[in-house]
Every structure is written in structure tokens, then in C-alpha cells.
Amino acid sequence: MDAGVEYVFVQMPGGRALLHRVVAAGALPIQFGRAVACRLLNQPARVQWKDCVESKAVEEAWTNQVKAELKLQ
């Protein structure tokens, strides 16, 4: 890999890896990773993050669940 060149690297379940060189610097959309993950997970409705807004109560419940699972409480 060349220094100063942008690459996208994805490691898939099972150990398969994908490496792609970004030809034009800065040409990769900021939501590229999200779009790829959503498509791989068959969740096309979640590609647009603005359409995935949850209520504050739901976000707090998720946060508390993660804290409990990580034993941060």
C-alpha cells in the first residue's frame, strides 16, 4: 500500500477481506461505510441516517443496556 493514498478495507465474517484503493482523494462519501453495512445487513431503509432517528427514551434505554452489558454502571 502506498503512503498518502486512501484505501477502504473491510474484513468480512469468515475472514474474507476486501481492499479497494480510492482513486480520487476525498471522493469517498462520508456515509460509505454505513451504506455498505446496511446493504450487507439487508437494511436498505437505514442507509439514510436521518430516517433512523429514535426517541430520547429509546436511545436512553439502549444506552443503559450497553452500560449494563459492559458493566459500566
N, C-alpha and C positions, 0 to 999 in steps of 0.2 A: 504494500500500500504506500502511496506517495504522501509525503508530508504536505499539509496545506490543501489537500483535496478532500472534499466531502464524500462520505460514504454512508449508506444505510445498511445496517447489519441486523438481521433478525434470526434468532435461534428458535426453531420450531420444536414442539414436543417430539420426542423420539430422537433428538439430536441433529436433525437436518438443519443446516444453516443456509441463509440467503445473504449474499453480499452484492450491493449494487452501487456503482460509482455515480455520483450526481454530476452531470456534465456541466451545467451552468451553476456557478456559485450562487447560493441564495435562492435557487429555483425550486427548492423543495417546500411545498406548502407546510405551514406550521402544524396543521392538523393531520398530516400524512399518517403518522403512527396510529392515531385514533381511527382514521378511515380504514386502514388495513385491518386493525384489530376487530373493528365492528363487522367488517365483511367476513373475516375468518370465523367469527363467532355467530355468523348469520343474524346480526342485529343491525340491519341497514337503517332502521329508524333512529339509531343512536349516533349516526355519523355527525349530524349537526348537534353539537353540544348544547346550543341554546334551546333545543327542543327537549332536553333531558332534565330540565330544572325540577327539583323536588321541593317540597315544603320544608320549612325550617325544622319542624317536628320530625320529619322523616330523616333529614340529614343528621339531627342530633341523636336519633335512635341508632343510626348506622355508626356514628362516631363512638357512642357508648359501647356498642357491640364490639368494635375493633379494639377499643381500650381494654375491654374485659378479656378478649382473646389474647391480647398482648400483655395482660396483667399490668397495665399502667395506672389503674385506679388505686 
